[in-house]
Amino acid sequence: MASLYHNAPILIVIAFLLLTLTVGIYFHKKTTTLREYAVGNKKFATATLVATMLATKFGGDNMPLDVVEIHNRGINWIFIALSTSVPFLLLSRLVLRMGPFMQHLSMPETIGSVYGTYPRIVTVLSCICNSIAGIALEITVISRAIAMCIPSCAPQTIQYMTLLATAVLIFYSCFGGIRSVTFTDVLQFITFTLVIPFLAIFMIQKINKPFSDIIPFLQSQPQFQLSSLFHCNTRSISTLSMALSLSVVYMEHSNIQRIYMASDVLQAQRVCRYVSIFSLIITVCIILIGIAAFIAAPTLPSTEIWTYIMQHIPPFFKGFLAISLLAMAMSTADSDLNACSVIVSHDVYGSLQHVKRIAVLSPLLLARCATIVVGLSAMFLAFKYNNLLELLRLLINFFVPVVTAPFLLAVYGFRGSSRTALIGMATGIGAILAWKQWIESTTDIDGSFFCMLANGLAMLVAHYLLPQPAGTGWLPPDKIYLQRQQEKKRIARRNKKERTIFFTKENLAKLKPNAITLVLVGIYLIVSSLVSSCYYNAQKTVWACIPFFMLGVAHIGYVAFFANKIPDEAIGKYWFISVLVGFPFHLLLSCCLCETLLVPFILFFTHGTVLLWTLPFYWSLRALAITTGGMLIAICCCKATVVWPDPMIVLPLVGVGSFLVMSVVYFKKQNRIQQERVAYFLQKQATQEAYELKKLAYSEELPTASPQNTLAQEGTILEKAIQNVTQSIAFVDSTTPFLKEDFQSILDKFAEWAYYLKQRAKRQDQLLLQPSIILLEALIDAGEVAYQKEKGYLPGLWVEEVVHIPDTMLGDREQLVRLLFLALNHVRQSSASFRSPITLQLQLTQLRYKKREPLEADGSPACISFPALALIFVGEKSMPTLQAVYDVEDASTTQPVDPFVSPQKVNLHKENLASIVYAHYGFLLLPHAEQLVCLLPLDVSQVREEMLALSLPREAGTQEEASITPHEKTASLATLSAFHDWIPSFESIDPFLIAEILLLLRRCYGFKRHASGQLFYVRAVGIAEWVAAWTDGHAKLVYATLLYDLVRYTRLPLSYIKANYHLIVYCFVENTIAIDSRKRLEESLLAIANRFKESLQKEHISVLYVKLAERLYDLKHASGYKDPSIVQAMAKESLTIDVELAQRYGEPGMAILLKHAAEEALAGDKPTKPI
């Protein structure tokens, strides 16, 4: 049993190698292309990419080398180790510019695409040498790890196990491709991230010194003094040069290949950010191991450090330490192997094919052979070089001076010739050779970073001094990078606006705390100031607690004596400043004056809790961060007098304090969400109460027609209508009184009445507009915020800047924000790539509306035009070309049909968009699934008012306005009231929509008369009565009948109907206008009958009902026509055409009524009153 216990490390290593091989084989997928072998399907999860990049970053040399060098160099190597997390932070910003290269397979391909074939070949050679050196370094670590963790093994056994580990990684790298490499990296990453923290804990527990003595001990050691970093000597320069070199060496080809595995630059950016964070955490754990080893054995030689560590950890844990080192080494080696094999197959073979013709080989076979050859070459190099630091420098020297500068310049948009790149590369190679020969040999200063700068400088000098071919120079960043920068500016602008609003009187008044909070914080200030003063260095410094003591007294005194006597905004400002400044200042003062750091530690968590609870997160988090930095500076400045507390007290304190702070953050966030919900429901309740109040006010019925004797007793119907409207008109606009003068006051408020009546109608298919002036910049911001709130992430919006675009437009802000959200959502869902930017371009155009429809077939309508704004939303497609003018009602302006998009899907997405656009008298285009064009007038109120202003009766078919008596006015209003009371007897009719249309009729017609002598609005109501009776109250047809004459006999454009009423009503009106002659009407109905045969529906003959009802009404009022010939022609046409149409398609009684009315008109008899 004891033998098994001591041989456990060997068994653990063998089991790990078998598990790694199993994972590599399991995730092996048959690949048919080199792209799949190199970067996979580019659909890896972000967590998988983070794990494989971290596994590639942390090679097997990191932990052994860092622990040894920390023992030797102290704080200098700690600085170098921490700097290794910087490259990925830089890459996270750099990767946004790498969009043009994301489809490449390797770094040499990127260099070749920019600079040509020969720089690509040089890059290939540099990357191969770099890979071989890196793999040799990892094989050396594998051998040392096995020998170090399993000292009982014979040298021959160690060699065999090293060969076994190397064979395993070569096997799965060769045959599994990038999938096997990636998922074995995940396994290896999990392995060493679990072992390293436990090793750090074991080493800290082995320290025999109290925690209070550790910091003074480290400060007494020369290599751990902070001032040694800032001395201008050879050692400091060497440390800086090595840190700079390491900050760029991780931009090597294997890491760049990992970036190319991402689906796009946004995913790659997230991966790099996560890698930089987790890399820092793992590095800190390794640094703790090195520091603990130094404290435990400061006099040991560096070669004996790991021997000491092995002696002080359990034998069973040695096996886990061995597999952690194997995991770190193998995860980096297999990535280098895969990247190098791809370079040989894709870049070497491809470049040679461009230079001269060679035999055609299988790229996959060549890549697998290259994996074996490179792995064996690295093994031979590992036997020659045993010094890890020397191998690390060799790795850096092969790559950084040669490739990094051309690659960085290419990413930043530099496009140079092959000669320019070769000059730079030659300069880098010559510089590093000269540096190693004359400078590094005597000063031990690594010159890779400086030689990289020489490379880049030589390229720029050659580019600007030598003649260059066309197409070279600097290119602007790609669209994704510009979109992200623009998005950041919009976010910063919104944050700045919020901070500006924060200091207004209204917001400061909201900051005023309640009395309980003031008293509790006051008591806390008094107690904390008195307690902390007991731990100050001298009694003379007790004065420092007085300001905070008085601040607490002031809080309590306000509640006791001045409550509600000072303005709320003043109290809010005082509270904000006192908390934001007072607590951090008291904490920093305690750090400087207290004898022990235990008090500042406690105050940090308690003060931080109060800050987070009382102030908004934006201010409290920043105050806490600044205070933390100030505490560190204060501790460093007062290090000679500081007494460090016992770690057994500090660790529980940190745990409890962190839990307290996180709890406050969580509960405050939940409280804020709850408050927002309460505010939402309160607003909803207020809206409902206002609605109920309006409902109560408008519940009274409109006055009905009464006999003449009743009118004489109770006053005119007009006075009754005015009285009813006056009682409730204040609910339309509560700030404007409504004067009791005449019915015209209703018409003056036509827009408000229309808005209210549409609200009462509760129609979801028709939007209500409340136009206001909107800044386009603010509108775009609001749309982006609405998308973020709805979806949880930003839409990736890129706004193309176009000159001569106005800053504002007039429209309904709420509906336009909703329009932006729907448009962004439509384009995003239709886009092939989920993360591609959505382009929004603003262009000026014009919308043209017809003033009237032609009364004859060959008529040409006049038009009115308004300036309009085109909102063009585009995904990955090109920008569509706009016309200078769009005819909103022109049937020829049709939507292009995309054969690849389902019409049902397009209509589903288009429905809500169209309703908002039409409500703004606009026009909607869908050229493609990823293209959306919304054409909106710049001033929707101007369009509406001019449309209504144009609604004057036409010359044809009208009479000049004659004098109208009060009795006739009363009778006409009685007719409207009677119709309003009668028409809701049909269930499908909406009385509030009828009321709105009647107001519109009265508004547009005035007291103009038809050629028959009837008032236009009375005539429209009479025609609608016949249509309702014949169609059993078909709602939309009745609405269309009332609105039809407005378009036919006035200049009200059809676009007004389209914007304000249901689309079916608009279609009815349009069809009725389009088929205006009896001959065309008959041809249309015959065509419908031939097409649908027996399936003819009432909707198909809607035009017939309207036309026949109109003819019947005019015949029954033929006595009012001044020209008898018109009456005779109308009657003869009715007898020959209308009666036949009514018999064939209409109701049985229609033909009889028309025939009798026509005969009476021809006979010259006075028509009877309609029944």
DALINFEN-V725229 format. One record per residue. RES is the residue in one small letter. BURIAL is 1 if it has 16 or more other C-alpha atoms within 10 Angstrom, else 0. Layout:
res->RES burial->BURIAL
res->RES burial->BURIAL
This chain:
res->m burial->0
res->a burial->0
res->s burial->0
res->l burial->0
res->y burial->0
res->h burial->1
res->n burial->1
res->a burial->1
res->p burial->1
res->i burial->1
res->l burial->0
res->i burial->1
res->v burial->1
res->i burial->1
res->a burial->0
res->f burial->1
res->l burial->1
res->l burial->0
res->l burial->0
res->t burial->1
res->l burial->1
res->t burial->0
res->v burial->1
res->g burial->1
res->i burial->1
res->y burial->0
res->f burial->1
res->h burial->1
res->k burial->1
res->k burial->0
res->t burial->1
res->t burial->0
res->t burial->0
res->l burial->1
res->r burial->1
res->e burial->1
res->y burial->1
res->a burial->1
res->v burial->1
res->g burial->1
res->n burial->0
res->k burial->1
res->k burial->0
res->f burial->1
res->a burial->0
res->t burial->0
res->a burial->0
res->t burial->0
res->l burial->1
res->v burial->1
res->a burial->1
res->t burial->1
res->m burial->1
res->l burial->1
res->a burial->1
res->t burial->1
res->k burial->1
res->f burial->1
res->g burial->1
res->g burial->1
res->d burial->1
res->n burial->1
res->m burial->1
res->p burial->1
res->l burial->1
res->d burial->1
res->v burial->1
res->v burial->1
res->e burial->1
res->i burial->1
res->h burial->1
res->n burial->1
res->r burial->1
res->g burial->1
res->i burial->1
res->n burial->1
res->w burial->1
res->i burial->1
res->f burial->1
res->i burial->1
res->a burial->1
res->l burial->1
res->s burial->1
res->t burial->1
res->s burial->1
res->v burial->1
res->p burial->1
res->f burial->1
res->l burial->1
res->l burial->1
res->l burial->1
res->s burial->1
res->r burial->0
res->l burial->1
res->v burial->1
res->l burial->1
res->r burial->1
res->m burial->1
res->g burial->1
res->p burial->0
res->f burial->1
res->m burial->1
res->q burial->1
res->h burial->1
res->l burial->1
res->s burial->1
res->m burial->1
res->p burial->1
res->e burial->1
res->t burial->1
res->i burial->1
res->g burial->1
res->s burial->1
res->v burial->1
res->y burial->1
res->g burial->1
res->t burial->1
res->y burial->1
res->p burial->1
res->r burial->1
res->i burial->1
res->v burial->1
res->t burial->1
res->v burial->1
res->l burial->1
res->s burial->1
res->c burial->1
res->i burial->1
res->c burial->1
res->n burial->1
res->s burial->1
res->i burial->1
res->a burial->1
res->g burial->1
res->i burial->1
res->a burial->1
res->l burial->1
res->e burial->1
res->i burial->1
res->t burial->1
res->v burial->1
res->i burial->1
res->s burial->1
res->r burial->1
res->a burial->1
res->i burial->1
res->a burial->1
res->m burial->1
res->c burial->1
res->i burial->1
res->p burial->0
res->s burial->0
res->c burial->1
res->a burial->0
res->p burial->0
res->q burial->0
res->t burial->0
res->i burial->1
res->q burial->1
res->y burial->0
res->m burial->1
res->t burial->1
res->l burial->0
res->l burial->0
res->a burial->1
res->t burial->1
res->a burial->1
res->v burial->1
res->l burial->1
res->i burial->1
res->f burial->1
res->y burial->1
res->s burial->1
res->c burial->1
res->f burial->1
res->g burial->1
res->g burial->1
res->i burial->1
res->r burial->1
res->s burial->1
res->v burial->1
res->t burial->1
res->f burial->1
res->t burial->1
res->d burial->1
res->v burial->1
res->l burial->1
res->q burial->1
res->f burial->1
res->i burial->0
res->t burial->1
res->f burial->1
res->t burial->1
res->l burial->0
res->v burial->1
res->i burial->1
res->p burial->1
res->f burial->0
res->l burial->1
res->a burial->1
res->i burial->0
res->f burial->1
res->m burial->1
res->i burial->1
res->q burial->0
res->k burial->0
res->i burial->1
res->n burial->0
res->k burial->0
res->p burial->0
res->f burial->0
res->s burial->0
res->d burial->0
res->i burial->1
res->i burial->0
res->p burial->0
res->f burial->0
res->l burial->1
res->q burial->0
res->s burial->0
res->q burial->0
res->p burial->0
res->q burial->1
res->f burial->1
res->q burial->0
res->l burial->0
res->s burial->0
res->s burial->1
res->l burial->1
res->f burial->0
res->h burial->0
res->c burial->0
res->n burial->0
res->t burial->0
res->r burial->1
res->s burial->1
res->i burial->1
res->s burial->1
res->t burial->1
res->l burial->1
res->s burial->1
res->m burial->1
res->a burial->1
res->l burial->1
res->s burial->1
res->l burial->1
res->s burial->1
res->v burial->1
res->v burial->1
res->y burial->1
res->m burial->1
res->e burial->1
res->h burial->1
res->s burial->1
res->n burial->1
res->i burial->1
res->q burial->1
res->r burial->1
res->i burial->1
res->y burial->1
res->m burial->1
res->a burial->1
res->s burial->1
res->d burial->1
res->v burial->1
res->l burial->1
res->q burial->1
res->a burial->1
res->q burial->1
res->r burial->1
res->v burial->1
res->c burial->1
res->r burial->1
res->y burial->1
res->v burial->1
res->s burial->1
res->i burial->0
res->f burial->1
res->s burial->1
res->l burial->1
res->i burial->1
res->i burial->1
res->t burial->1
res->v burial->1
res->c burial->1
res->i burial->1
res->i burial->1
res->l burial->1
res->i burial->1
res->g burial->1
res->i burial->1
res->a burial->1
res->a burial->1
res->f burial->1
res->i burial->1
res->a burial->1
res->a burial->1
res->p burial->0
res->t burial->0
res->l burial->0
res->p burial->0
res->s burial->1
res->t burial->0
res->e burial->0
res->i burial->1
res->w burial->1
res->t burial->0
res->y burial->0
res->i burial->1
res->m burial->1
res->q burial->0
res->h burial->0
res->i burial->0
res->p burial->0
res->p burial->1
res->f burial->0
res->f burial->1
res->k burial->1
res->g burial->1
res->f burial->1
res->l burial->1
res->a burial->1
res->i burial->1
res->s burial->1
res->l burial->1
res->l burial->1
res->a burial->1
res->m burial->1
res->a burial->1
res->m burial->1
res->s burial->1
res->t burial->1
res->a burial->1
res->d burial->1
res->s burial->1
res->d burial->1
res->l burial->1
res->n burial->1
res->a burial->1
res->c burial->1
res->s burial->1
res->v burial->1
res->i burial->1
res->v burial->1
res->s burial->1
res->h burial->1
res->d burial->1
res->v burial->1
res->y burial->1
res->g burial->1
res->s burial->1
res->l burial->0
res->q burial->0
res->h burial->0
res->v burial->0
res->k burial->0
res->r burial->0
res->i burial->0
res->a burial->0
res->v burial->0
res->l burial->0
res->s burial->0
res->p burial->1
res->l burial->1
res->l burial->0
res->l burial->1
res->a burial->1
res->r burial->1
res->c burial->1
res->a burial->1
res->t burial->1
res->i burial->1
res->v burial->0
res->v burial->1
res->g burial->1
res->l burial->1
res->s burial->0
res->a burial->1
res->m burial->1
res->f burial->0
res->l burial->1
res->a burial->1
res->f burial->0
res->k burial->0
res->y burial->0
res->n burial->0
res->n burial->0
res->l burial->1
res->l burial->0
res->e burial->0
res->l burial->1
res->l burial->1
res->r burial->1
res->l burial->1
res->l burial->1
res->i burial->1
res->n burial->1
res->f burial->1
res->f burial->1
res->v burial->1
res->p burial->1
res->v burial->1
res->v burial->1
res->t burial->1
res->a burial->1
res->p burial->1
res->f burial->1
res->l burial->0
res->l burial->1
res->a burial->1
res->v burial->1
res->y burial->1
res->g burial->1
res->f burial->1
res->r burial->1
res->g burial->1
res->s burial->1
res->s burial->1
res->r burial->1
res->t burial->1
res->a burial->1
res->l burial->1
res->i burial->1
res->g burial->1
res->m burial->1
res->a burial->0
res->t burial->1
res->g burial->1
res->i burial->1
res->g burial->1
res->a burial->1
res->i burial->1
res->l burial->1
res->a burial->0
res->w burial->1
res->k burial->1
res->q burial->0
res->w burial->0
res->i burial->0
res->e burial->1
res->s burial->0
res->t burial->0
res->t burial->0
res->d burial->0
res->i burial->1
res->d burial->1
res->g burial->1
res->s burial->1
res->f burial->1
res->f burial->1
res->c burial->1
res->m burial->1
res->l burial->1
res->a burial->1
res->n burial->1
res->g burial->1
res->l burial->1
res->a burial->1
res->m burial->1
res->l burial->1
res->v burial->0
res->a burial->1
res->h burial->1
res->y burial->0
res->l burial->0
res->l burial->0
res->p burial->0
res->q burial->0
res->p burial->0
res->a burial->0
res->g burial->0
res->t burial->0
res->g burial->0
res->w burial->0
res->l burial->0
res->p burial->0
res->p burial->1
res->d burial->0
res->k burial->1
res->i burial->1
res->y burial->1
res->l burial->1
res->q burial->1
res->r burial->1
res->q burial->0
res->q burial->1
res->e burial->1
res->k burial->0
res->k burial->0
res->r burial->1
res->i burial->0
res->a burial->0
res->r burial->0
res->r burial->1
res->n burial->0
res->k burial->0
res->k burial->0
res->e burial->0
res->r burial->0
res->t burial->0
res->i burial->0
res->f burial->0
res->f burial->0
res->t burial->0
res->k burial->1
res->e burial->0
res->n burial->0
res->l burial->1
res->a burial->1
res->k burial->0
res->l burial->1
res->k burial->1
res->p burial->1
res->n burial->0
res->a burial->0
res->i burial->0
res->t burial->0
res->l burial->1
res->v burial->1
res->l burial->0
res->v burial->1
res->g burial->1
res->i burial->1
res->y burial->1
res->l burial->1
res->i burial->1
res->v burial->0
res->s burial->1
res->s burial->1
res->l burial->1
res->v burial->0
res->s burial->1
res->s burial->1
res->c burial->0
res->y burial->1
res->y burial->1
res->n burial->1
res->a burial->0
res->q burial->0
res->k burial->0
res->t burial->0
res->v burial->1
res->w burial->0
res->a burial->1
res->c burial->1
res->i burial->0
res->p burial->0
res->f burial->1
res->f burial->1
res->m burial->1
res->l burial->1
res->g burial->1
res->v burial->1
res->a burial->0
res->h burial->1
res->i burial->1
res->g burial->1
res->y burial->1
res->v burial->0
res->a burial->0
res->f burial->0
res->f burial->0
res->a burial->0
res->n burial->0
res->k burial->0
res->i burial->0
res->p burial->0
res->d burial->1
res->e burial->1
res->a burial->0
res->i burial->1
res->g burial->1
res->k burial->1
res->y burial->0
res->w burial->1
res->f burial->1
res->i burial->0
res->s burial->0
res->v burial->1
res->l burial->1
res->v burial->0
res->g burial->1
res->f burial->1
res->p burial->1
res->f burial->0
res->h burial->1
res->l burial->1
res->l burial->1
res->l burial->1
res->s burial->1
res->c burial->1
res->c burial->1
res->l burial->1
res->c burial->1
res->e burial->1
res->t burial->1
res->l burial->1
res->l burial->1
res->v burial->1
res->p burial->1
res->f burial->1
res->i burial->1
res->l burial->1
res->f burial->1
res->f burial->1
res->t burial->1
res->h burial->1
res->g burial->1
res->t burial->1
res->v burial->1
res->l burial->1
res->l burial->1
res->w burial->1
res->t burial->1
res->l burial->1
res->p burial->0
res->f burial->0
res->y burial->0
res->w burial->0
res->s burial->1
res->l burial->0
res->r burial->0
res->a burial->1
res->l burial->1
res->a burial->0
res->i burial->0
res->t burial->1
res->t burial->1
res->g burial->0
res->g burial->1
res->m burial->1
res->l burial->0
res->i burial->0
res->a burial->1
res->i burial->1
res->c burial->0
res->c burial->0
res->c burial->0
res->k burial->0
res->a burial->0
res->t burial->0
res->v burial->1
res->v burial->1
res->w burial->1
res->p burial->1
res->d burial->0
res->p burial->0
res->m burial->0
res->i burial->0
res->v burial->1
res->l burial->0
res->p burial->0
res->l burial->1
res->v burial->0
res->g burial->0
res->v burial->0
res->g burial->1
res->s burial->0
res->f burial->0
res->l burial->1
res->v burial->1
res->m burial->0
res->s burial->0
res->v burial->1
res->v burial->1
res->y burial->0
res->f burial->0
res->k burial->1
res->k burial->0
res->q burial->0
res->n burial->0
res->r burial->0
res->i burial->0
res->q burial->0
res->q burial->0
res->e burial->0
res->r burial->0
res->v burial->0
res->a burial->0
res->y burial->0
res->f burial->0
res->l burial->0
res->q burial->0
res->k burial->0
res->q burial->0
res->a burial->0
res->t burial->0
res->q burial->0
res->e burial->0
res->a burial->0
res->y burial->1
res->e burial->0
res->l burial->0
res->k burial->1
res->k burial->0
res->l burial->0
res->a burial->1
res->y burial->1
res->s burial->0
res->e burial->0
res->e burial->0
res->l burial->1
res->p burial->1
res->t burial->1
res->a burial->1
res->s burial->0
res->p burial->0
res->q burial->0
res->n burial->0
res->t burial->0
res->l burial->0
res->a burial->0
res->q burial->0
res->e burial->0
res->g burial->0
res->t burial->1
res->i burial->1
res->l burial->1
res->e burial->1
res->k burial->1
res->a burial->1
res->i burial->1
res->q burial->0
res->n burial->1
res->v burial->1
res->t burial->1
res->q burial->0
res->s burial->1
res->i burial->1
res->a burial->0
res->f burial->1
res->v burial->1
res->d burial->0
res->s burial->0
res->t burial->0
res->t burial->0
res->p burial->0
res->f burial->1
res->l burial->0
res->k burial->0
res->e burial->0
res->d burial->0
res->f burial->1
res->q burial->0
res->s burial->0
res->i burial->1
res->l burial->1
res->d burial->0
res->k burial->0
res->f burial->1
res->a burial->1
res->e burial->1
res->w burial->1
res->a burial->1
res->y burial->1
res->y burial->1
res->l burial->1
res->k burial->1
res->q burial->1
res->r burial->1
res->a burial->1
res->k burial->0
res->r burial->0
res->q burial->0
res->d burial->0
res->q burial->1
res->l burial->1
res->l burial->1
res->l burial->1
res->q burial->1
res->p burial->1
res->s burial->1
res->i burial->0
res->i burial->1
res->l burial->0
res->l burial->1
res->e burial->0
res->a burial->1
res->l burial->1
res->i burial->1
res->d burial->1
res->a burial->1
res->g burial->1
res->e burial->1
res->v burial->1
res->a burial->1
res->y burial->1
res->q burial->0
res->k burial->0
res->e burial->0
res->k burial->0
res->g burial->0
res->y burial->0
res->l burial->0
res->p burial->1
res->g burial->1
res->l burial->1
res->w burial->1
res->v burial->1
res->e burial->0
res->e burial->0
res->v burial->0
res->v burial->0
res->h burial->0
res->i burial->0
res->p burial->0
res->d burial->0
res->t burial->1
res->m burial->1
res->l burial->1
res->g burial->1
res->d burial->1
res->r burial->1
res->e burial->0
res->q burial->1
res->l burial->1
res->v burial->1
res->r burial->1
res->l burial->1
res->l burial->1
res->f burial->1
res->l burial->1
res->a burial->1
res->l burial->1
res->n burial->1
res->h burial->1
res->v burial->1
res->r burial->1
res->q burial->0
res->s burial->1
res->s burial->1
res->a burial->0
res->s burial->0
res->f burial->1
res->r burial->1
res->s burial->1
res->p burial->1
res->i burial->1
res->t burial->1
res->l burial->1
res->q burial->1
res->l burial->1
res->q burial->1
res->l burial->1
res->t burial->1
res->q burial->1
res->l burial->1
res->r burial->1
res->y burial->1
res->k burial->1
res->k burial->1
res->r burial->1
res->e burial->1
res->p burial->1
res->l burial->1
res->e burial->0
res->a burial->0
res->d burial->0
res->g burial->0
res->s burial->0
res->p burial->0
res->a burial->0
res->c burial->0
res->i burial->1
res->s burial->1
res->f burial->1
res->p burial->0
res->a burial->1
res->l burial->1
res->a burial->1
res->l burial->1
res->i burial->1
res->f burial->1
res->v burial->1
res->g burial->1
res->e burial->0
res->k burial->0
res->s burial->0
res->m burial->0
res->p burial->0
res->t burial->0
res->l burial->0
res->q burial->0
res->a burial->0
res->v burial->0
res->y burial->1
res->d burial->1
res->v burial->1
res->e burial->1
res->d burial->0
res->a burial->0
res->s burial->0
res->t burial->0
res->t burial->0
res->q burial->0
res->p burial->0
res->v burial->0
res->d burial->0
res->p burial->0
res->f burial->0
res->v burial->0
res->s burial->0
res->p burial->0
res->q burial->0
res->k burial->0
res->v burial->1
res->n burial->0
res->l burial->0
res->h burial->1
res->k burial->1
res->e burial->0
res->n burial->1
res->l burial->1
res->a burial->1
res->s burial->1
res->i burial->1
res->v burial->1
res->y burial->1
res->a burial->1
res->h burial->1
res->y burial->1
res->g burial->1
res->f burial->1
res->l burial->1
res->l burial->1
res->l burial->1
res->p burial->0
res->h burial->1
res->a burial->1
res->e burial->1
res->q burial->1
res->l burial->1
res->v burial->1
res->c burial->1
res->l burial->1
res->l burial->1
res->p burial->1
res->l burial->1
res->d burial->1
res->v burial->1
res->s burial->1
res->q burial->0
res->v burial->1
res->r burial->1
res->e burial->0
res->e burial->0
res->m burial->1
res->l burial->1
res->a burial->0
res->l burial->1
res->s burial->1
res->l burial->1
res->p burial->1
res->r burial->0
res->e burial->0
res->a burial->0
res->g burial->0
res->t burial->1
res->q burial->1
res->e burial->0
res->e burial->0
res->a burial->0
res->s burial->0
res->i burial->0
res->t burial->0
res->p burial->0
res->h burial->0
res->e burial->0
res->k burial->1
res->t burial->1
res->a burial->1
res->s burial->1
res->l burial->1
res->a burial->1
res->t burial->1
res->l burial->1
res->s burial->1
res->a burial->1
res->f burial->1
res->h burial->1
res->d burial->1
res->w burial->0
res->i burial->1
res->p burial->1
res->s burial->0
res->f burial->0
res->e burial->0
res->s burial->0
res->i burial->1
res->d burial->1
res->p burial->1
res->f burial->1
res->l burial->1
res->i burial->1
res->a burial->1
res->e burial->1
res->i burial->1
res->l burial->1
res->l burial->1
res->l burial->1
res->l burial->1
res->r burial->1
res->r burial->1
res->c burial->1
res->y burial->1
res->g burial->1
res->f burial->1
res->k burial->1
res->r burial->1
res->h burial->1
res->a burial->1
res->s burial->1
res->g burial->1
res->q burial->1
res->l burial->1
res->f burial->1
res->y burial->1
res->v burial->1
res->r burial->1
res->a burial->1
res->v burial->1
res->g burial->1
res->i burial->1
res->a burial->1
res->e burial->1
res->w burial->1
res->v burial->1
res->a burial->1
res->a burial->0
res->w burial->1
res->t burial->1
res->d burial->0
res->g burial->1
res->h burial->1
res->a burial->1
res->k burial->1
res->l burial->1
res->v burial->1
res->y burial->1
res->a burial->1
res->t burial->1
res->l burial->1
res->l burial->1
res->y burial->1
res->d burial->1
res->l burial->1
res->v burial->1
res->r burial->1
res->y burial->1
res->t burial->1
res->r burial->1
res->l burial->1
res->p burial->1
res->l burial->1
res->s burial->1
res->y burial->1
res->i burial->1
res->k burial->1
res->a burial->1
res->n burial->1
res->y burial->1
res->h burial->1
res->l burial->1
res->i burial->0
res->v burial->1
res->y burial->1
res->c burial->1
res->f burial->1
res->v burial->1
res->e burial->1
res->n burial->0
res->t burial->1
res->i burial->1
res->a burial->1
res->i burial->1
res->d burial->1
res->s burial->0
res->r burial->1
res->k burial->0
res->r burial->0
res->l burial->1
res->e burial->1
res->e burial->0
res->s burial->1
res->l burial->1
res->l burial->0
res->a burial->0
res->i burial->1
res->a burial->1
res->n burial->0
res->r burial->0
res->f burial->0
res->k burial->0
res->e burial->0
res->s burial->0
res->l burial->0
res->q burial->0
res->k burial->0
res->e burial->0
res->h burial->1
res->i burial->1
res->s burial->1
res->v burial->1
res->l burial->1
res->y burial->1
res->v burial->1
res->k burial->1
res->l burial->1
res->a burial->1
res->e burial->1
res->r burial->1
res->l burial->1
res->y burial->1
res->d burial->1
res->l burial->1
res->k burial->1
res->h burial->1
res->a burial->1
res->s burial->1
res->g burial->1
res->y burial->1
res->k burial->0
res->d burial->0
res->p burial->0
res->s burial->0
res->i burial->0
res->v burial->1
res->q burial->1
res->a burial->0
res->m burial->1
res->a burial->1
res->k burial->1
res->e burial->0
res->s burial->1
res->l burial->1
res->t burial->0
res->i burial->0
res->d burial->1
res->v burial->1
res->e burial->0
res->l burial->1
res->a burial->1
res->q burial->0
res->r burial->0
res->y burial->1
res->g burial->1
res->e burial->0
res->p burial->0
res->g burial->0
res->m burial->1
res->a burial->1
res->i burial->0
res->l burial->0
res->l burial->1
res->k burial->1
res->h burial->1
res->a burial->1
res->a burial->1
res->e burial->1
res->e burial->1
res->a burial->1
res->l burial->1
res->a burial->0
res->g burial->0
res->d burial->0
res->k burial->0
res->p burial->1
res->t burial->0
res->k burial->0
res->p burial->0
res->i burial->0
